[in-house]
Amino acid sequence: MKVIGFGKDVDSQFGVLIEQPYIEGIKVSEEERAVFMHKLGFEDAGEDFGMRLNYKTQNLYIGDLNEYNVLKHDNGAIFVFDCDCRLNVPTLGCGGTWKIQPPAVKF
């Protein structure tokens, strides 16, 4: 994945514009996806459309891990792409503790 720019969505939320290669693979089951994310230290962060698509740590929130955004290669490697990555700040409402500190400015 390559960052090609930054911007805002229709709600003026900050976004990262990326470019990514085509990845061929097979769909990962909801259970495989959960095991993969739990091994990385994430816990479930709620359901969307009756599926576990969102995961969190105290500092990070990863969402939109649907069947098209998580694929498995023939060799068993799992690829996650086009997901929603956010800092898990308290205002997100997911139990996050990340605090954005303003820079120290001396005049």
C-alpha positions as CSV (number, residue, x, y, z in Angstrom):
1,M,0.0,0.0,0.0
2,K,1.3,3.5,-0.9
3,V,0.1,6.7,0.6
4,I,-0.6,9.2,-2.2
5,G,-2.2,12.0,-0.3
6,F,-4.5,13.2,2.4
7,G,-8.0,14.7,2.4
8,K,-11.4,15.0,4.0
9,D,-14.6,13.0,3.4
10,V,-18.1,14.5,3.0
11,D,-18.3,14.9,6.8
12,S,-14.9,16.8,6.9
13,Q,-13.2,13.8,8.6
14,F,-9.5,13.4,7.9
15,G,-8.6,10.6,5.4
16,V,-5.6,9.0,3.9
17,L,-5.6,8.4,0.1
18,I,-3.9,5.2,-0.8
19,E,-2.9,3.1,-3.8
20,Q,-2.8,-0.6,-3.5
21,P,-1.9,-3.6,-5.8
22,Y,-4.5,-6.1,-6.8
23,I,-4.4,-9.1,-4.4
24,E,-5.7,-12.5,-5.3
25,G,-6.9,-14.7,-2.6
26,I,-9.8,-16.6,-1.0
27,K,-12.3,-15.3,1.5
28,V,-11.5,-15.6,5.2
29,S,-14.3,-16.9,7.5
30,E,-15.5,-14.7,10.4
31,E,-13.8,-17.1,12.8
32,E,-10.4,-17.0,10.9
33,R,-10.6,-13.3,10.9
34,A,-11.3,-13.1,14.6
35,V,-8.4,-15.5,15.4
36,F,-6.0,-13.5,13.2
37,M,-7.0,-10.2,14.9
38,H,-6.8,-11.6,18.4
39,K,-3.3,-13.0,17.7
40,L,-2.3,-9.4,16.8
41,G,-3.6,-8.2,20.2
42,F,-7.0,-6.8,19.2
43,E,-10.3,-7.6,20.8
44,D,-13.8,-7.4,19.3
45,A,-15.2,-3.9,19.1
46,G,-18.8,-4.6,18.2
47,E,-20.8,-5.8,15.2
48,D,-21.9,-4.3,11.9
49,F,-24.7,-5.9,10.0
50,G,-24.6,-8.9,12.4
51,M,-20.9,-9.6,11.7
52,R,-17.7,-9.0,13.7
53,L,-16.0,-6.5,11.5
54,N,-14.4,-4.2,14.1
55,Y,-11.5,-4.7,16.4
56,K,-9.7,-2.5,19.0
57,T,-6.8,-2.1,21.4
58,Q,-6.5,0.7,23.9
59,N,-4.9,2.9,21.2
60,L,-6.1,1.6,17.8
61,Y,-9.5,0.9,16.2
62,I,-9.7,-1.2,13.0
63,G,-13.0,-1.5,11.3
64,D,-14.6,-2.6,8.0
65,L,-12.9,-6.0,8.0
66,N,-15.5,-7.5,5.8
67,E,-15.1,-10.5,3.5
68,Y,-13.7,-8.4,0.7
69,N,-11.1,-6.6,2.9
70,V,-9.4,-9.7,4.4
71,L,-8.2,-12.4,2.0
72,K,-6.0,-15.4,2.4
73,H,-3.2,-16.3,-0.1
74,D,-2.7,-19.9,-1.3
75,N,0.3,-20.1,1.1
76,G,-2.0,-19.2,4.1
77,A,-0.8,-15.6,4.6
78,I,-3.7,-13.3,5.5
79,F,-3.9,-9.8,3.9
80,V,-5.9,-7.0,5.4
81,F,-6.5,-4.0,3.2
82,D,-9.0,-1.1,2.7
83,C,-9.9,-1.2,6.3
84,D,-10.9,1.7,8.6
85,C,-7.9,2.6,10.8
86,R,-8.3,5.1,13.6
87,L,-6.7,6.2,16.8
88,N,-8.9,4.9,19.6
89,V,-9.5,8.2,21.3
90,P,-12.0,8.4,24.2
91,T,-14.5,10.4,22.0
92,L,-14.7,7.4,19.6
93,G,-16.7,5.6,22.3
94,C,-14.8,2.3,22.0
95,G,-13.0,2.4,25.4
96,G,-9.9,3.9,23.9
97,T,-7.4,5.8,26.0
98,W,-5.3,7.5,23.2
99,K,-5.0,11.2,23.9
100,I,-3.8,13.7,21.3
101,Q,-1.5,16.1,23.1
102,P,-1.1,19.6,21.6
103,P,2.5,20.4,20.8
104,A,4.4,22.4,23.4
105,V,4.8,25.9,21.9
106,K,7.2,28.4,23.5
107,F,7.0,32.0,22.7
